[in-house]
């Protein structure tokens, strides 16, 4: 056997062993908390996919001599790329929108990819070269369509996840999701390289195999270590949809009769906020602002809603309707307005010190927010008003 092909087979074997090892790692120490049901399920699916892909690589080694090298490499690369796109996309979506992931959804996608892969591999060994070439090209077109659909779906769900975090936390918490976006586009790059590889010589895979193996390792490690962050992020990204039903305690706390809210909601859901905008609540909100409780750190949308005697769904709707912004922007605006006052009262205090006084732990975030809201940097604002 030529040295070049032996090198390729060795890389395939090593890659398969490494991916299989991390597949078993994904199965170990899976958290059992109730709120991590989707994460637990997706992690097991991910582990099964790792093991399946590793087994597929080993199978390729045994089948290498059964037909031409180029056809085997291209076909197996396309099959692996299709499964990779599927498993990475939905594993990442599970971290952003757990409610989107269902067994049926995964089953449909997995079933279609498995069926197409089976047809491709059967044509590789059971039909002539001409038939296989036609099927291979059709599968390529299908793979491109798969990537396009996954990119659109991920961007949609990721954007919604960021919006939910912004509507729940006051700080720049969406940075916790940045690695998810990074992993998705890394996986997309691997997928595109796999597509290019279908038309390249086997030497191309001497670079491609180590590249995607490193990515598989990186992804598995990040996914396993995400549990502590997931507990934190889950509270913000899993915001309940504003329901028309209101608990008795919620309506009593804000001074609204439950039957009034239910009657209003049934007629027009948009009127829930109108019913919610009553004198007692607005007085509480105004007092909360006068007491400068927006300077307190470590509080999210739910915490503030509880202080105001309501729930986060209705408080969020109130802000979106009456303040025309989400929770984070609303509280940032209050903090920046206070900061603009303190900059003039304490001319000798540093900008960083002022930022800490109003609850910003990140100076760059404070500078960005101040410039956006006030229209100039904190330094220029202080200088222009001296």
Secondary structure, DSSP 4 states (H G I P E B T S, - for coil): --HHHHHHHHHHHHHHHHHHHHHHHHHTT----GGGHHHHHHHHHHHHHHHHHHHHHHHHHHHGGGS-HHHHHHHHHHHHHHHHHHHHHHHHHHHH-GGG--HHHHHHHHHHHHHHHHHHHHHHHHS-HHHHHHHHHHHHHHHHHHHHHHHHHHHHHHHHHHHHHHTT-SS-GGGGGHHHHHHHHHHHHHHHHHHHHTTS-GGGHHHHHHHHHHHHHHHHHHHHTTHHHHHHHHHHHTPPP--S---HHHHHHTT--HHHHHHHHHH-TTHHHHHH--HHHHHHHHHHHHTTGGG-SS--HHHHHHHTTS-HHHHHHHIIIIISS-HHHHHHHHHHHHHHHHHHH-TTS-HHHHHHHTT-S-HHHHHHHHHHHHSS-HHHHHHHT-
